[in-house]
Amino acid sequence: MDGTTALDNVLRQAHMVQVSPVNGVGAVGDIRVDLSDRAESAQLRTAMAVESLPGSFCMCLGDVRFEVFDRDGGRLAVVFLHHGATLRWDQWESDAVLADGRLLLAWLERHGMPGPMRQFEADRQRAEGGAEETRNWLAAMPAGLEGLTDRILGLSHTGGSPSPELLTELTDRMQRAFPDPVERVLALLDWYGSGSGRYSGYPLHEDVPGELLGRVPMADLVAALADPQAEERHDAGAVRHLTGWKTRPRQKRDVARLPEPLRARLLAHARRSGDPSHQGRAERWFAPPPV
């Protein structure tokens, strides 16, 4: 029997399905749907149509549980929906990819369980936002680092920190591509100020320019920010770097030695950003002490 049609063959015999949320997704309790109606049965079968069995498993428990029963109340199958995209059934050796996961989410919504569709849309929007952040970050990556993109982005998939070997190679390449220290620091500030801009919960690959900036002498950082080429995007990188968590070995001392006009400029930039996190951190690090 073709594995992709095995579940459909079971659903053809089904007379009732009980649907319940897993881990609170859906939040409306169990739903029972009579499948003796041919139209209702056909809709569910279409929504649960399987495209492929790729041989992989999701690590979570799933979002929605489907218990399928025959005419006599015997249970035919228990199937779990994962992230609006795959199904898990103990008759398969892997999770199955739905032909169109949105059809099943819409079916659930019509039957009084809108939670999975809302979660799916929220996850999609977050993913699109994250993809845009990554594109912006990659666009700001300095010249001369070609060929290292996959190693850098891979940090966000493995959950690791940049290795000393990777940081050494990046430092060497930056020095060759930007022999002038001011231009080199400006390129790193531009890179670090791109992407998410968050201080926590950000993709781990964004640590790379921050690590490189942490190795830059403070005199070079100040010289770069004082250069006529320095713009708002460089100030953004400087604010994130200087007000982040332990981004420099002697961070408190370094910030305290910033020229007063530069401190005021970075504080003004953070205030204009409209980001409460930027503003709060900048106030703590850059604002003059109360008299």
Residue pairs with C-beta under 8 A, 6 or more apart in sequence:
1 9
3 50
3 53
3 92
3 96
4 50
4 51
4 52
4 53
4 96
5 50
6 91
6 92
7 48
7 50
7 77
7 79
7 87
7 89
7 91
7 96
8 45
8 48
8 49
8 50
10 68
10 76
10 77
11 35
11 41
11 44
11 45
11 48
11 68
12 41
12 45
13 70
13 76
14 35
14 41
14 68
14 69
14 70
14 76
15 34
15 35
15 36
15 69
15 70
15 71
16 32
16 33
16 34
16 35
16 36
16 68
16 69
17 32
17 33
17 35
17 44
17 66
17 67
17 68
17 69
18 30
18 31
18 32
18 33
18 66
18 67
18 69
19 30
19 31
19 32
19 33
19 64
19 65
19 66
19 67
19 108
19 111
19 113
20 26
20 29
20 30
20 31
20 64
20 65
20 67
21 27
21 28
21 29
21 63
21 64
21 65
21 113
21 115
22 61
22 62
22 63
22 64
22 65
22 80
23 61
23 63
25 63
25 64
25 115
25 116
25 119
26 63
26 64
26 108
26 113
26 114
26 115
26 116
27 115
28 112
28 113
28 115
31 111
31 112
31 113
33 40
33 44
33 111
34 40
35 41
35 44
36 71
43 107
44 107
46 103
47 100
47 103
47 104
47 106
47 107
48 66
48 79
48 87
48 98
48 104
49 98
49 99
49 100
49 103
50 87
50 96
50 97
50 98
50 99
51 96
51 97
51 98
51 99
52 96
52 97
53 92
53 93
53 94
53 95
53 96
53 97
54 94
54 95
54 97
55 93
55 94
56 94
56 95
57 88
57 94
57 95
58 82
58 83
58 86
58 88
58 95
60 82
60 83
61 80
62 80
62 81
62 82
62 88
63 80
63 81
63 82
63 83
63 84
63 116
63 119
64 80
64 81
64 108
64 113
64 116
65 78
65 79
65 80
65 81
66 77
66 78
66 79
66 80
66 81
67 75
67 77
67 78
68 75
68 76
68 77
68 78
68 79
69 75
69 76
70 76
77 89
77 91
78 89
78 90
79 87
79 88
79 89
80 87
80 88
80 89
81 87
81 104
81 116
82 88
82 95
83 120
83 123
84 101
84 102
84 104
84 105
84 116
84 117
84 119
84 120
85 97
85 98
85 101
86 95
86 96
86 97
86 98
86 101
87 95
87 96
87 98
88 95
88 96
89 96
98 104
101 120
102 117
102 120
105 116
105 117
105 120
106 117
108 114
108 116
108 117
109 116
109 117
130 196
130 203
133 195
133 196
133 203
134 153
134 195
134 203
136 194
136 195
137 191
137 194
137 195
137 196
137 205
137 206
138 149
139 194
140 190
140 191
140 193
140 194
140 195
140 233
141 149
141 191
142 174
142 177
142 178
142 187
142 188
142 190
142 191
143 177
143 187
144 173
144 174
144 176
144 177
144 178
145 152
145 170
145 173
145 174
145 177
148 166
148 169
148 170
148 173
151 166
152 162
152 166
152 205
152 208
153 205
154 205
155 161
155 162
155 204
155 205
155 207
155 208
156 203
156 204
156 205
159 204
160 204
161 204
161 207
162 170
162 207
162 208
162 211
166 208
167 208
167 211
167 212
167 215
170 208
170 212
171 212
171 215
174 184
174 187
174 188
174 212
175 184
177 184
177 187
178 184
178 187
181 220
181 223
181 224
182 220
182 223
182 224
182 227
182 229
183 229
184 220
185 213
185 216
185 220
185 221
185 223
185 224
186 224
186 227
186 229
186 230
186 234
188 209
188 212
188 213
188 216
188 237
189 213
189 224
189 225
189 230
189 233
189 234
189 236
189 237
189 238
189 241
190 233
190 234
190 237
191 209
191 237
192 206
192 209
192 210
192 213
192 237
192 240
192 241
193 233
193 234
193 235
193 236
193 237
193 238
193 239
193 240
194 233
194 237
195 202
195 203
195 206
196 202
196 203
196 206
197 236
197 240
197 275
197 278
198 277
199 240
199 243
199 244
199 245
199 277
199 281
209 237
210 240
210 241
210 244
210 247
213 221
213 237
213 241
213 247
214 241
214 247
214 248
214 249
218 248
218 254
218 257
221 238
222 258
222 259
222 262
224 230
224 234
225 234
225 235
225 238
225 262
225 265
226 259
226 262
232 269
235 265
235 266
235 269
236 269
236 273
238 266
239 266
239 269
239 270
239 278
239 281
239 282
240 278
241 247
241 248
242 248
242 251
242 254
242 255
242 258
242 266
242 285
243 255
243 270
243 278
243 281
243 282
243 284
243 285
243 286
244 281
248 254
255 263
255 285
255 286
258 266
258 286
263 286
263 288
264 286
266 282
266 286
267 282
267 283
267 286
267 287
269 282
270 278
270 279
270 281
270 282
270 283
270 286
271 279
271 282
273 279
